[in-house]
Amino acid sequence: MLGAGSPRRFLPDFGRIMFGGIRELDHARHTASLATLEDWFRANRAVLLDEEIFSGFDCNDPEWTRLKVYVGVLSVSSLDVQNSWTFSGHLEGPEIETGFEIFRTMWRLLFPTNPRGGEKQDIFLDWNWELLPVNLNPVPKAYFGFHKDSDQRATDILTALFAHLGWNDYIDTHRKITQEG
């Protein structure tokens, strides 16, 4: 039995169990991207929250289904997030750069007094990497938690992000939904 003061290294390795289960069910469709993700998990084990590691999949044709691997991180800096977004520099390309630029904009909106983003912030990010049979690299996604913010602040941040991106239809839709709620 593990006591409250037991070292973390004695806890079950949920990542290892999850990846093993995915491999048994996957029939080698996502092998390359799964190996990349598992290597990154192993190298960054210290920052992953065991209770927030889980997987999911689309319920459709296995040849096209997306596997999704989730993990939570409580306190991060934008530099830590860049490490997660790019798998320590292993993921590159225009989509990766564009996605991280959107993340940086969101970070500046959330933390306007810290424009460089290097300082640690108390924010919960839920990560999701999609593994697709047609893509050798995992596709990163980060979910911001607004649970500590007011609804109005969340709306202000999202509409500012949408405006920055020129997504005016999303602004209108978001405002309609918040007015109905």
Backbone as a printed PyTorch tensor [residue, N CA C, xyz], in Angstrom:
tensor([[[  0.8530,  -1.1840,   0.0000],
         [  0.0000,   0.0000,   0.0000],
         [  0.8860,   1.2310,   0.0000]],

        [[  0.5150,   2.2040,  -0.8150],
         [  1.2750,   3.4440,  -0.8870],
         [  0.7250,   4.4510,   0.0930]],

        [[  1.6060,   5.0580,   0.8520],
         [  1.1860,   6.1000,   1.7670],
         [  1.2220,   7.4620,   1.1060]],

        [[  0.6910,   8.4660,   1.7850],
         [  0.6190,   9.8130,   1.2180],
         [  2.0070,  10.3760,   0.9290]],

        [[  3.0090,   9.9440,   1.6590],
         [  4.3470,  10.4710,   1.4450],
         [  5.1920,   9.6440,   0.4930]],

        [[  4.5770,   8.6630,  -0.1780],
         [  5.3360,   7.7890,  -1.0790],
         [  5.8540,   8.5580,  -2.2770]],

        [[  7.0660,   8.2520,  -2.7050],
         [  7.6090,   8.9180,  -3.8830],
         [  6.7750,   8.6130,  -5.1210]],

        [[  6.7230,   9.5790,  -6.0380],
         [  5.9370,   9.4580,  -7.2550],
         [  6.3570,   8.2620,  -8.1030]],

        [[  7.6290,   7.8760,  -8.0610],
         [  8.1140,   6.8110,  -8.9360],
         [  7.4400,   5.4700,  -8.6730]],

        [[  6.7650,   5.3070,  -7.5040],
         [  6.0930,   4.0590,  -7.2050],
         [  4.6520,   4.0290,  -7.7090]],

        [[  4.1390,   5.1610,  -8.2090],
         [  2.7890,   5.1780,  -8.7560],
         [  2.7720,   4.4420, -10.0940]],

        [[  1.6390,   3.8650, -10.4890],
         [  1.5620,   3.1720, -11.7750],
         [  1.8610,   4.1310, -12.9320]],

        [[  2.5000,   3.6330, -13.9430],
         [  2.8260,   4.4370, -15.1110],
         [  1.6390,   4.3750, -16.0760]],

        [[  0.7130,   5.3250, -15.8930],
         [ -0.5070,   5.3190, -16.6900],
         [ -0.2040,   5.4790, -18.1770]],

        [[  0.8110,   6.2570, -18.5030],
         [  1.1870,   6.4290, -19.9020],
         [  1.5890,   5.1100, -20.5450]],

        [[  2.3890,   4.3220, -19.8450],
         [  2.8350,   3.0310, -20.3720],
         [  1.6450,   2.0990, -20.5760]],

        [[  0.7390,   2.0740, -19.6150],
         [ -0.4500,   1.2290, -19.7170],
         [ -1.3120,   1.6850, -20.8930]],

        [[ -1.5040,   3.0000, -21.0230],
         [ -2.3360,   3.5260, -22.0960],
         [ -1.7410,   3.2090, -23.4670]],

        [[ -0.4430,   3.4880, -23.6460],
         [  0.1850,   3.2410, -24.9410],
         [  0.1630,   1.7530, -25.2900]],

        [[  0.3690,   0.8940, -24.3020],
         [  0.3000,  -0.5420, -24.5530],
         [ -1.0910,  -0.9660, -25.0180]],

        [[ -2.1190,  -0.4200, -24.3870],
         [ -3.4950,  -0.7180, -24.7790],
         [ -3.8100,  -0.2330, -26.1860]],

        [[ -3.3280,   0.9610, -26.5210],
         [ -3.5470,   1.4820, -27.8730],
         [ -2.8820,   0.5700, -28.8930]],

        [[ -1.6670,   0.1560, -28.6170],
         [ -0.9500,  -0.7160, -29.5660],
         [ -1.6970,  -2.0230, -29.8170]],

        [[ -2.2830,  -2.5980, -28.7530],
         [ -3.0050,  -3.8590, -28.9140],
         [ -4.2260,  -3.7090, -29.8160]],

        [[ -4.8710,  -2.5620, -29.7750],
         [ -6.0930,  -2.3470, -30.5530],
         [ -5.8550,  -1.7010, -31.9170]],

        [[ -4.7070,  -1.1090, -32.1080],
         [ -4.4760,  -0.2540, -33.2710],
         [ -4.0930,  -0.9870, -34.5460]],

        [[ -3.5350,  -2.1490, -34.4670],
         [ -3.1220,  -2.9360, -35.6360],
         [ -2.1760,  -2.1630, -36.5420]],

        [[ -1.2610,  -1.4130, -35.9540],
         [ -0.1490,  -0.7350, -36.6330],
         [ -0.5690,   0.4040, -37.5690]],

        [[ -1.7710,   0.9350, -37.4300],
         [ -2.1840,   2.0490, -38.2970],
         [ -1.5250,   3.3660, -37.9130]],

        [[ -1.2200,   3.5430, -36.6450],
         [ -0.6810,   4.8150, -36.1550],
         [  0.7180,   4.6490, -35.5670]],

        [[  1.4540,   3.6620, -35.9870],
         [  2.7160,   3.2750, -35.3560],
         [  3.7170,   4.4140, -35.2540]],

        [[  3.9840,   5.1370, -36.3420],
         [  5.0210,   6.1790, -36.3360],
         [  4.6450,   7.3230, -35.4030]],

        [[  3.4130,   7.8380, -35.5090],
         [  3.0350,   8.9620, -34.6590],
         [  2.8900,   8.5400, -33.2030]],

        [[  2.4660,   7.3040, -32.9630],
         [  2.3510,   6.8100, -31.5920],
         [  3.7290,   6.7010, -30.9460]],

        [[  4.7160,   6.2330, -31.6920],
         [  6.0860,   6.1280, -31.1610],
         [  6.6450,   7.5150, -30.8390]],

        [[  6.3820,   8.4910, -31.7070],
         [  6.8440,   9.8650, -31.4620],
         [  6.2270,  10.4110, -30.1800]],

        [[  4.9300,  10.2140, -30.0260],
         [  4.2300,  10.7030, -28.8470],
         [  4.7110,  10.0000, -27.5850]],

        [[  4.8760,   8.7020, -27.6430],
         [  5.3290,   7.9530, -26.4690],
         [  6.7420,   8.3730, -26.0690]],

        [[  7.6210,   8.5940, -27.0280],
         [  8.9780,   9.0680, -26.7180],
         [  8.9310,  10.4150, -26.0170]],

        [[  8.0660,  11.3100, -26.5040],
         [  7.9550,  12.6310, -25.8790],
         [  7.4010,  12.4980, -24.4570]],

        [[  6.3830,  11.6560, -24.2710],
         [  5.8320,  11.4300, -22.9290],
         [  6.9270,  10.9490, -21.9900]],

        [[  7.7210,   9.9910, -22.4370],
         [  8.7810,   9.4310, -21.5980],
         [  9.7960,  10.5120, -21.2150]],

        [[ 10.1880,  11.3410, -22.1690],
         [ 11.2000,  12.3750, -21.9170],
         [ 10.6630,  13.5060, -21.0410]],

        [[  9.3560,  13.7050, -21.0180],
         [  8.7590,  14.8270, -20.2810],
         [  7.8840,  14.3490, -19.1310]],

        [[  8.1250,  13.1520, -18.6530],
         [  7.3070,  12.5100, -17.6180],
         [  7.0920,  13.3900, -16.3840]],

        [[  8.0740,  14.1670, -16.0220],
         [  7.9900,  14.9420, -14.7790],
         [  6.9000,  16.0160, -14.8100]],

        [[  6.4850,  16.4780, -15.9800],
         [  5.5030,  17.5610, -16.0560],
         [  4.0980,  17.0720, -16.3710]],

        [[  3.9000,  15.7700, -16.5270],
         [  2.5880,  15.2250, -16.8790],
         [  1.8140,  14.8440, -15.6250]],

        [[  0.5230,  15.0980, -15.6290],
         [ -0.3340,  14.7470, -14.5040],
         [ -0.9420,  13.3690, -14.7380]],

        [[ -0.5760,  12.3900, -13.9030],
         [ -1.0690,  11.0190, -14.0670],
         [ -2.5820,  10.9420, -14.1700]],

        [[ -3.2710,  11.7000, -13.3210],
         [ -4.7310,  11.5970, -13.2970],
         [ -5.3900,  12.2410, -14.5140]],

        [[ -4.6180,  12.8920, -15.3470],
         [ -5.1460,  13.5410, -16.5510],
         [ -4.6210,  12.9070, -17.8340]],

        [[ -4.1550,  11.6710, -17.7980],
         [ -3.6860,  10.9870, -18.9970],
         [ -4.7600,   9.9920, -19.4230]],

        [[ -5.2790,  10.1940, -20.6260],
         [ -6.2720,   9.2600, -21.1480],
         [ -6.3020,   9.3410, -22.6660]],

        [[ -7.0100,   8.4160, -23.2820],
         [ -7.0710,   8.3850, -24.7420],
         [ -8.5130,   8.2650, -25.1980]],

        [[ -8.7200,   8.5380, -26.4840],
         [-10.0330,   8.4220, -27.0930],
         [ -9.8630,   8.1180, -28.5730]],

        [[-10.9580,   7.8620, -29.2410],
         [-10.8890,   7.5800, -30.6670],
         [-12.2380,   7.8890, -31.2930]],

        [[-12.2340,   8.0700, -32.6180],
         [-13.4720,   8.2630, -33.3650],
         [-14.1290,   6.9080, -33.5860]],

        [[-15.4180,   6.8680, -33.4920],
         [-16.1620,   5.6290, -33.7480],
         [-16.5940,   5.6210, -35.2190]],

        [[-15.6340,   5.3280, -36.0780],
         [-15.9230,   5.2180, -37.5020],
         [-14.9520,   4.2420, -38.1400]],

        [[-14.8290,   4.2630, -39.4440],
         [-13.9620,   3.3490, -40.1830],
         [-12.5490,   3.3850, -39.6030]],

        [[-12.0260,   2.2430, -39.1380],
         [-10.6810,   2.2210, -38.5340],
         [ -9.5770,   2.7460, -39.4480]],

        [[ -9.7770,   2.6750, -40.7420],
         [ -8.7550,   3.1730, -41.6700],
         [ -8.5930,   4.6860, -41.5850]],

        [[ -9.6040,   5.3880, -41.1060],
         [ -9.5640,   6.8570, -41.0750],
         [ -9.7200,   7.4290, -39.6750]],

        [[ -9.8970,   6.5820, -38.6960],
         [-10.1730,   7.0860, -37.3560],
         [ -8.9800,   7.8400, -36.7720]],

        [[ -9.3040,   8.8290, -35.9790],
         [ -8.2850,   9.5630, -35.2350],
         [ -8.1820,   8.9490, -33.8420]],

        [[ -6.9590,   8.6810, -33.4210],
         [ -6.7110,   8.3610, -32.0180],
         [ -6.3600,   9.6780, -31.3560]],

        [[ -6.7950,   9.8490, -30.1260],
         [ -6.5150,  11.0820, -29.4130],
         [ -5.9030,  10.7230, -28.0650]],

        [[ -4.8190,  11.3800, -27.7560],
         [ -4.1490,  11.1640, -26.4780],
         [ -4.1670,  12.4880, -25.7320]],

        [[ -4.6610,  12.4470, -24.4960],
         [ -4.8310,  13.6510, -23.6870],
         [ -3.9020,  13.6000, -22.4750]],

        [[ -3.4800,  14.7790, -22.0430],
         [ -2.7260,  14.8940, -20.8020],
         [ -2.9390,  16.3010, -20.2440]],

        [[ -2.9480,  16.4290, -18.9430],
         [ -3.1030,  17.7200, -18.2970],
         [ -1.7930,  18.1980, -17.7060]],

        [[ -1.6010,  19.5190, -17.7530],
         [ -0.4470,  20.1750, -17.1440],
         [ -0.9990,  21.3750, -16.3770]],

        [[ -0.6320,  21.5130, -15.1220],
         [ -1.2140,  22.5670, -14.2970],
         [ -0.5190,  23.9100, -14.4550]],

        [[  0.7600,  23.9920, -14.2310],
         [  1.4720,  25.2710, -14.3140],
         [  2.4610,  25.2110, -15.4660]],

        [[  2.3380,  26.1440, -16.3870],
         [  3.1830,  26.1400, -17.5710],
         [  3.6260,  27.5560, -17.9030]],

        [[  4.6830,  27.6770, -18.6710],
         [  5.0670,  28.9400, -19.2880],
         [  4.8710,  28.7670, -20.7790]],

        [[  4.8820,  29.8660, -21.5270],
         [  4.7190,  29.7210, -22.9690],
         [  5.8980,  28.9500, -23.5690]],

        [[  7.0600,  29.0090, -22.9240],
         [  8.2040,  28.2230, -23.4030],
         [  7.9690,  26.7280, -23.1800]],

        [[  7.3710,  26.3740, -22.0410],
         [  7.0240,  24.9740, -21.7880],
         [  5.9980,  24.4910, -22.8090]],

        [[  5.0380,  25.3670, -23.1250],
         [  4.0000,  25.0050, -24.0850],
         [  4.6060,  24.8220, -25.4740]],

        [[  5.5680,  25.6530, -25.8340],
         [  6.2240,  25.4900, -27.1330],
         [  6.9090,  24.1170, -27.2070]],

        [[  7.4970,  23.6840, -26.1070],
         [  8.1000,  22.3520, -26.0410],
         [  7.0490,  21.2780, -26.3130]],

        [[  5.8810,  21.4240, -25.6860],
         [  4.8120,  20.4490, -25.8890],
         [  4.2580,  20.5240, -27.3160]],

        [[  4.0870,  21.7270, -27.8170],
         [  3.4940,  21.9320, -29.1400],
         [  4.3720,  21.3370, -30.2420]],

        [[  5.6710,  21.4690, -30.0980],
         [  6.5980,  21.0410, -31.1550],
         [  7.3110,  19.7280, -30.8300]],

        [[  6.9510,  19.0910, -29.7280],
         [  7.6670,  17.8940, -29.2650],
         [  9.1570,  18.1750, -29.1930]],

        [[  9.4890,  19.2230, -28.4460],
         [ 10.8870,  19.6280, -28.2310],
         [ 11.5990,  19.9120, -29.5490]],

        [[ 10.8640,  20.5050, -30.4950],
         [ 11.4460,  20.8930, -31.7720],
         [ 11.3510,  19.8510, -32.8680]],

        [[ 10.7600,  18.7020, -32.5910],
         [ 10.6600,  17.6390, -33.6020],
         [  9.5160,  17.8500, -34.5880]],

        [[  8.4760,  18.5980, -34.1920],
         [  7.3940,  18.8990, -35.1190],
         [  7.6550,  20.2690, -35.7200]],

        [[  7.6440,  20.3360, -37.0330],
         [  7.9150,  21.5850, -37.7330],
         [  6.9410,  21.7280, -38.8850]],

        [[  6.9200,  22.9170, -39.4570],
         [  6.1070,  23.1490, -40.6400],
         [  5.1620,  24.3130, -40.4440]],

        [[  4.5440,  24.7650, -41.5150],
         [  3.6810,  25.9420, -41.4520],
         [  2.4790,  25.7730, -40.5220]],

        [[  1.8840,  24.5680, -40.4920],
         [  0.7270,  24.3610, -39.6220],
         [  1.1330,  24.4490, -38.1500]],

        [[  2.2860,  23.8920, -37.8210],
         [  2.7800,  23.9430, -36.4370],
         [  3.0590,  25.3910, -36.0430]],

        [[  3.7290,  26.1380, -36.9220],
         [  4.0420,  27.5490, -36.6470],
         [  2.7810,  28.3870, -36.5040]],

        [[  1.8290,  28.2160, -37.4140],
         [  0.5780,  28.9840, -37.3640],
         [ -0.1900,  28.6690, -36.0880]],

        [[ -0.2880,  27.3940, -35.7590],
         [ -0.9860,  27.0070, -34.5380],
         [ -0.3530,  27.5920, -33.2980]],

        [[  0.9760,  27.5700, -33.2360],
         [  1.6300,  28.1160, -32.0490],
         [  1.5070,  29.6350, -32.0060]],

        [[  1.4680,  30.2820, -33.1370],
         [  1.2590,  31.7390, -33.1680],
         [ -0.1230,  32.0870, -32.6000]],

        [[ -1.1270,  31.2850, -32.9220],
         [ -2.4610,  31.4900, -32.3360],
         [ -2.3890,  31.2860, -30.8260]],

        [[ -1.6640,  30.2620, -30.3930],
         [ -1.4920,  30.0390, -28.9600],
         [ -0.8480,  31.2590, -28.2980]],

        [[  0.2230,  31.7910, -28.9210],
         [  0.9120,  32.9600, -28.3490],
         [ -0.0280,  34.1480, -28.1970]],

        [[ -0.8750,  34.3600, -29.1910],
         [ -1.8530,  35.4470, -29.1140],
         [ -2.7930,  35.2270, -27.9350]],

        [[ -3.2770,  34.0020, -27.7860],
         [ -4.1620,  33.6800, -26.6680],
         [ -3.4470,  33.8990, -25.3340]],

        [[ -2.1920,  33.5030, -25.2570],
         [ -1.4060,  33.6780, -24.0250],
         [ -1.3050,  35.1680, -23.6680]],

        [[ -1.0240,  36.0020, -24.6690],
         [ -0.9170,  37.4520, -24.4120],
         [ -2.2480,  38.0380, -23.9610]],

        [[ -3.3490,  37.5290, -24.4880],
         [ -4.6640,  38.0030, -24.0570],
         [ -4.9710,  37.5680, -22.6240]],

        [[ -4.5660,  36.3670, -22.2650],
         [ -4.7950,  35.8760, -20.9020],
         [ -3.9020,  36.5760, -19.8840]],

        [[ -2.6600,  36.8520, -20.2800],
         [ -1.6750,  37.4150, -19.3620],
         [ -1.0670,  38.6900, -19.9550]],

        [[ -1.8410,  39.7760, -20.0500],
         [ -1.3440,  40.9840, -20.7140],
         [ -0.1920,  41.6760, -19.9840]],

        [[ -0.0170,  41.4150, -18.6990],
         [  1.0760,  42.0490, -17.9670],
         [  2.3930,  41.3100, -18.1330]],

        [[  2.3710,  40.1800, -18.8140],
         [  3.5710,  39.3800, -19.0280],
         [  3.6910,  39.0790, -20.5250]],

        [[  3.9970,  40.1020, -21.3420],
         [  3.9590,  39.9250, -22.7900],
         [  4.9610,  38.9140, -23.3440]],

        [[  6.0690,  38.6800, -22.6490],
         [  7.0570,  37.7250, -23.1700],
         [  6.6570,  36.2860, -22.9030]],

        [[  5.8490,  36.0790, -21.8760],
         [  5.3280,  34.7480, -21.6090],
         [  6.3080,  33.7820, -20.9800]],

        [[  7.4680,  34.2330, -20.5280],
         [  8.4460,  33.3210, -19.9620],
         [  8.1610,  32.9550, -18.5250]],

        [[  7.4480,  33.8050, -17.8070],
         [  7.1750,  33.5670, -16.3980],
         [  6.0840,  32.5170, -16.2290]],

        [[  6.2010,  31.7360, -15.1830],
         [  5.2010,  30.7020, -14.9180],
         [  3.8530,  31.3520, -14.6090]],

        [[  2.7900,  30.7140, -15.0790],
         [  1.4300,  31.1610, -14.8270],
         [  0.6380,  29.9730, -14.2820]],

        [[ -0.3000,  30.2620, -13.3940],
         [ -1.1500,  29.2060, -12.8480],
         [ -2.3360,  29.0220, -13.7930]],

        [[ -2.1710,  28.1260, -14.7390],
         [ -3.2230,  27.8640, -15.7110],
         [ -3.2410,  26.3750, -16.0040]],

        [[ -4.4290,  25.8640, -16.1290],
         [ -4.5710,  24.4520, -16.4770],
         [ -4.7130,  24.3470, -17.9860]],

        [[ -3.8530,  23.5800, -18.6120],
         [ -3.9670,  23.2920, -20.0320],
         [ -4.2010,  21.8060, -20.2010]],

        [[ -5.2130,  21.4870, -20.9430],
         [ -5.4520,  20.0970, -21.3110],
         [ -4.9220,  19.9410, -22.7220]],

        [[ -4.0240,  19.0060, -22.9020],
         [ -3.4180,  18.7510, -24.2030],
         [ -4.0980,  17.5850, -24.8750]],

        [[ -4.1680,  17.6640, -26.1830],
         [ -4.6910,  16.5760, -27.0010],
         [ -3.7950,  16.4980, -28.2170]],

        [[ -3.3190,  15.3030, -28.5090],
         [ -2.5860,  15.0710, -29.7540],
         [ -3.3940,  14.0810, -30.5650]],

        [[ -3.7350,  14.4710, -31.7840],
         [ -4.4600,  13.5680, -32.6770],
         [ -3.4620,  12.7710, -33.4950]],

        [[ -3.6950,  11.4900, -33.5660],
         [ -2.8710,  10.5970, -34.3670],
         [ -3.7400,  10.1320, -35.5360]],

        [[ -3.2800,  10.4170, -36.7430],
         [ -4.0270,  10.0770, -37.9500],
         [ -3.2390,   9.0720, -38.7750]],

        [[ -3.9070,   8.0760, -39.3630],
         [ -3.1730,   7.0820, -40.1580],
         [ -2.4330,   7.7020, -41.3410]],

        [[ -2.9050,   8.8340, -41.8450],
         [ -2.2940,   9.4590, -43.0260],
         [ -1.2220,  10.4830, -42.6690]],

        [[ -0.9430,  10.6640, -41.3830],
         [  0.0240,  11.6700, -40.9500],
         [  1.0460,  10.9990, -40.0330]],

        [[  2.3290,  11.1510, -40.3480],
         [  3.3670,  10.5340, -39.5230],
         [  3.5720,  11.2430, -38.1970]],

        [[  3.1070,  12.4970, -38.0900],
         [  3.3110,  13.2740, -36.8720],
         [  2.0060,  13.5070, -36.1310]],

        [[  2.0460,  13.4830, -34.8080],
         [  0.8690,  13.8440, -34.0210],
         [  0.5030,  15.3100, -34.2680]],

        [[ -0.7830,  15.6150, -34.1980],
         [ -1.2710,  16.9770, -34.3920],
         [ -1.6180,  17.5400, -33.0110]],

        [[ -0.9270,  18.6140, -32.5700],
         [ -1.1510,  19.1380, -31.2210],
         [ -2.3660,  20.0560, -31.1200]],

        [[ -3.0020,  20.0080, -29.9460],
         [ -4.0860,  20.9360, -29.6000],
         [ -3.9510,  21.2220, -28.1110]],

        [[ -4.1890,  22.4670, -27.7390],
         [ -4.1600,  22.8420, -26.3220],
         [ -5.5060,  23.4630, -25.9730]],

        [[ -6.0670,  23.0390, -24.8490],
         [ -7.3480,  23.5530, -24.3830],
         [ -7.1090,  24.3950, -23.1360]],

        [[ -7.5260,  25.6510, -23.2000],
         [ -7.3910,  26.5510, -22.0660],
         [ -8.5780,  26.3700, -21.1350]],

        [[ -8.3090,  26.3270, -19.8410],
         [ -9.3740,  26.2600, -18.8500],
         [ -9.6900,  27.6540, -18.3320]],

        [[-10.9420,  28.0430, -18.4210],
         [-11.3660,  29.3550, -17.9300],
         [-12.1100,  29.2380, -16.6020]],

        [[-11.9340,  28.1310, -15.9020],
         [-12.7030,  27.8820, -14.6920],
         [-12.4780,  28.9120, -13.5840]],

        [[-11.3750,  29.6270, -13.6020],
         [-11.1160,  30.6360, -12.5690],
         [-11.5100,  32.0380, -13.0140]],

        [[-11.9710,  32.1670, -14.2520],
         [-12.3210,  33.4690, -14.8080],
         [-13.8270,  33.6410, -14.8680]],

        [[-14.2540,  34.9050, -14.9030],
         [-15.6750,  35.1830, -15.0770],
         [-16.0680,  34.8760, -16.5180]],

        [[-17.3530,  34.6490, -16.7180],
         [-17.8440,  34.4100, -18.0780],
         [-17.5400,  35.6000, -18.9810]],

        [[-17.6510,  36.8030, -18.4320],
         [-17.4090,  37.9950, -19.2460],
         [-15.9500,  38.0810, -19.6820]],

        [[-15.0260,  37.7610, -18.7830],
         [-13.6050,  37.7930, -19.1670],
         [-13.3040,  36.7390, -20.2350]],

        [[-13.8710,  35.5530, -20.0820],
         [-13.6840,  34.5160, -21.0970],
         [-14.2330,  34.9760, -22.4440]],

        [[-15.4200,  35.5950, -22.4310],
         [-16.0100,  36.1160, -23.6730],
         [-15.1310,  37.1990, -24.2770]],

        [[-14.6240,  38.1050, -23.4530],
         [-13.7650,  39.1810, -23.9520],
         [-12.4940,  38.6280, -24.6020]],

        [[-11.8950,  37.6410, -23.9520],
         [-10.6600,  37.0520, -24.4790],
         [-10.9300,  36.3290, -25.7980]],

        [[-11.9970,  35.5250, -25.8300],
         [-12.3000,  34.7950, -27.0570],
         [-12.6600,  35.7270, -28.2120]],

        [[-13.4520,  36.7510, -27.9420],
         [-13.8100,  37.6640, -29.0360],
         [-12.5990,  38.4630, -29.5040]],

        [[-11.6850,  38.7930, -28.5950],
         [-10.4500,  39.4800, -29.0110],
         [ -9.5880,  38.5600, -29.8810]],

        [[ -9.5020,  37.2910, -29.5140],
         [ -8.7520,  36.3320, -30.3190],
         [ -9.3910,  36.1830, -31.7020]],

        [[-10.7070,  36.0000, -31.7350],
         [-11.4050,  35.8620, -33.0160],
         [-11.2240,  37.1050, -33.8760]],

        [[-11.2750,  38.2860, -33.2650],
         [-11.0750,  39.5300, -34.0170],
         [ -9.6620,  39.5910, -34.5910]],

        [[ -8.6870,  39.2260, -33.7840],
         [ -7.2930,  39.2150, -34.2450],
         [ -7.1240,  38.2960, -35.4600]],

        [[ -7.8410,  37.1880, -35.4500],
         [ -7.7380,  36.2100, -36.5270],
         [ -8.6590,  36.5240, -37.7140]],

        [[ -9.5180,  37.5440, -37.5510],
         [-10.4530,  37.8910, -38.6200],
         [-11.6330,  36.9350, -38.7080]],

        [[-11.9370,  36.2540, -37.6280],
         [-13.0190,  35.2700, -37.6040],
         [-14.3120,  35.9310, -37.1030]],

        [[-14.8130,  36.8780, -37.8430],
         [-15.9730,  37.6670, -37.4160],
         [-17.2330,  36.8230, -37.2360]],

        [[-17.4160,  35.7940, -38.0610],
         [-18.5910,  34.9300, -37.8930],
         [-18.5740,  34.2380, -36.5300]],

        [[-17.3850,  33.8690, -36.0680],
         [-17.2700,  33.2370, -34.7500],
         [-17.5990,  34.2240, -33.6330]],

        [[-17.2240,  35.4820, -33.8300],
         [-17.5610,  36.5060, -32.8290],
         [-19.0700,  36.6160, -32.7100]],

        [[-19.7480,  36.7400, -33.8390],
         [-21.2080,  36.8670, -33.8240],
         [-21.8670,  35.6500, -33.1810]],

        [[-21.4090,  34.4570, -33.5470],
         [-21.9720,  33.2290, -32.9880],
         [-21.7240,  33.1590, -31.4850]],

        [[-20.5040,  33.4790, -31.0550],
         [-20.1880,  33.4220, -29.6280],
         [-21.0570,  34.4110, -28.8340]],

        [[-21.2240,  35.6130, -29.3520],
         [-22.0600,  36.5980, -28.6510],
         [-23.5030,  36.1290, -28.5400]],

        [[-24.0390,  35.5340, -29.6190],
         [-25.4220,  35.0240, -29.5860],
         [-25.5610,  33.9310, -28.5410]],

        [[-24.5920,  33.0290, -28.4920],
         [-24.6630,  31.9250, -27.5270],
         [-24.5890,  32.4590, -26.0940]],

        [[-23.7060,  33.4140, -25.8310],
         [-23.5910,  33.9320, -24.4630],
         [-24.8100,  34.7400, -24.0700]],

        [[-25.4760,  35.4000, -25.0210],
         [-26.7020,  36.1300, -24.6980],
         [-27.8470,  35.1880, -24.3770]],

        [[-27.8720,  34.0270, -25.0330],
         [-28.9200,  33.0430, -24.7770],
         [-28.7180,  32.3540, -23.4270]],

        [[-27.4470,  32.2490, -22.9920],
         [-27.1070,  31.5190, -21.7740],
         [-27.3350,  32.3020, -20.5850]]])
